Amino acid sequence: MKHRFHNKTVIITGASAGVGASTARAFAALGANLVLIARGQEALDKIDSELKKITQVLTFAMNVTDTKMCIHMLEQTHLHFGSIDILINNAGYHARGNVEDNQAEQLASMVDVNLRAPIELSRLTLPYMRQEKTGAIVNVGSLAGRTPLQGAATYSATKAGLRAFTYSLADELRTTGISIGLVSPGPIDTGFIMDELDDVEDIVFSQPLSTSDQVADAVLEIALGKQVEISLPKSSGYLTMVSYLSPKLRRLLRPYLYKKGRKAKEIYRKLKS
């Protein structure tokens, strides 16, 4: 795999922690040039100081929903590295709770960060990839985008939309040499959910936790362009497929999955204390 990514320019959003940071480390180990994007400069500086010892790194403290900043970032990236080869749309936002309990700005932010921004950044990046007649876009989705998830209706909708966008654009790009795919993980052992343990729906923890490194490995696999989607864990991917195709079965399984998730959550809570 190393020769496939050596000296390639990889843009990663949400790169300062969790899956984004693990993905940055994985690409750096394979000799890729990195463009790391996050909202906080301090966190970016920390991973920059770590990875610039082994590869070239550019950082941009910016909001991925700001189109002007995205255009500027792409221009500066191309000017510095001469090409844009891989885009990882990883940045995400989740305001947990039922729809009626969310504020309007929270709902809008989930749509903007999780769906509009990846679509827009993909659109802006494609002309650079077309110049090279090759490239890869990887979207970080969620199992919540494969089946409805109560208590996370808007988040689930944005990830379902991202999944539909990925499959549709994959067909549009089929003959261009540019690939697009997504990774759909279940719960990940990062601060994204573990720091908000009490606010996360119990049913989420009915599925095994993945590590950020496991998700990063899946991102690299998708970036090779040989498949459109990887679900983590695979067994949970099958479960979401069945539950989507059979709503009645999903409702029948729900009490069992909530009970299983509550038990798992208590274990994680004790481990944190």
VENGI-V644453 format. One record per run of one state. SS is the DSSP state (A for helix, B for strand, O for the rest). FROM is the first residue (numbers start at 1). TO is the last residue. If there is no record, write none. Layout:
BEGIN
[[SS	FROM	TO] [SS	FROM	TO]]
END
This chain:
BEGIN
[[O	1	1] [A	2	5] [O	6	8] [B	9	13] [O	14	17] [A	18	29] [O	30	32] [B	33	38] [O	39	40] [A	41	51] [O	52	56] [B	57	61] [O	62	66] [A	67	81] [O	82	85] [B	86	89] [O	90	98] [A	99	101] [O	102	103] [A	104	132] [O	133	134] [B	135	140] [O	141	142] [A	143	145] [O	146	152] [A	153	172] [O	173	177] [B	178	185] [O	186	187] [B	188	188] [O	189	190] [A	191	194] [O	195	196] [A	197	199] [O	200	201] [A	202	206] [O	207	209] [B	210	210] [O	211	211] [A	212	223] [O	224	228] [B	229	232] [O	233	233] [A	234	245] [O	246	246] [A	247	272] [O	273	273]]
END
